[in-house]
Amino acid sequence: MSEWRDDLHQQRRKMILAAAATVFAQKGYQRATVKEIAEQAGISAGTIYLYFKDKRELLLRIAEALVRAMTQDLLVQVPRDNDPAFLQHLLRERFITIDQNWALFRVLAAEMWTDAALRSQYLSQVITPTVSAVEDYLRARIAEGQVRPCNPQVVATALVGSVLIFAMLAEVAPENPPAEASRETLVQELADFFLYGVIAAPPRETYGTNL
């Protein structure tokens, strides 16, 4: 019986969070009300408070779900001796997750400016693990002599930041030429840019034996 109650509890929490995500995406966090979330979920407003403290906790739990979505594939085994495949996979999966959850990312981005706890959570649980994964990869490839010496933190941060910039451009300026490029073309171009730069024939001794 206890296991059944636990399952029911988890199902109800998921249903409420799904309803909150829908309402937040439609109206924004500040304008959304617990009553509207309850109506979306088909329950009373009082029921929500049995599972969540307040509207802010709903937002934080949604943020945690997006954190898991952004970081769950970082440990996928992509051959790390195949630089283009590794970077393309990393970029592609980040774009897919953002595309699938863009409305919620927009809500979170707006709230992060005023909510220090939410901002800290996003930075520590999404940005930092992603940047660290790329840093570790770069350090390993530098040690192997396959990538030129560079500042891994700077390059990794630039790589992750480029995903956010292009995602925002596609939303706010769809007529912008870079935003019109197909996603796969964008992934390949960014991976090539970070691997090879823009110099037509980079000196081998400067850019590594495989570049």
Long-range contacts (C-beta under 8 A, 24 or more apart in sequence): 9-51, 12-47, 12-51, 13-51, 13-52, 15-41, 15-43, 16-41, 16-43, 16-48, 16-51, 16-52, 16-58, 17-58, 17-61, 17-62, 17-65, 20-55, 20-58, 20-59, 20-62, 21-62, 21-104, 24-58, 24-59, 24-62, 24-103, 24-104, 24-107, 25-103, 25-104, 25-106, 25-107, 26-103, 28-107, 28-110, 29-55, 29-59, 29-107, 29-110, 29-111, 56-115, 59-107, 59-108, 59-111, 59-118, 60-117, 60-118, 60-121, 62-104, 62-108, 63-108, 63-118, 63-121, 63-122, 64-121, 64-125, 66-97, 66-101, 66-104, 66-105, 66-108, 66-126, 67-121, 67-122, 67-125, 67-126, 69-97, 69-100, 69-101, 70-94, 70-97, 70-126, 70-130, 71-125, 71-126, 71-129, 71-130, 74-129, 74-130, 74-133, 80-137, 80-140, 80-141, 81-146, 83-141, 83-146, 83-147, 83-195, 83-210, 84-191, 84-192, 84-195, 86-137, 87-159, 87-190, 87-191, 87-194, 87-195, 88-187, 88-188, 88-191, 90-130, 90-133, 90-134, 90-159, 91-159, 91-163, 91-186, 91-187, 91-190, 91-191, 92-183, 92-184, 92-187, 94-130, 94-160, 94-163, 95-163, 95-166, 95-167, 95-183, 95-186, 95-187, 98-163, 98-164, 98-167, 99-167, 99-183, 102-167, 102-171, 105-167, 106-171, 127-160, 130-160, 131-156, 131-157, 131-160, 132-156, 134-159, 134-160, 145-208, 145-209, 146-208, 146-209, 146-210, 147-208, 147-210, 147-211, 148-206, 148-207, 148-208, 148-211, 155-194, 158-194, 159-190, 159-194, 162-190, 166-190
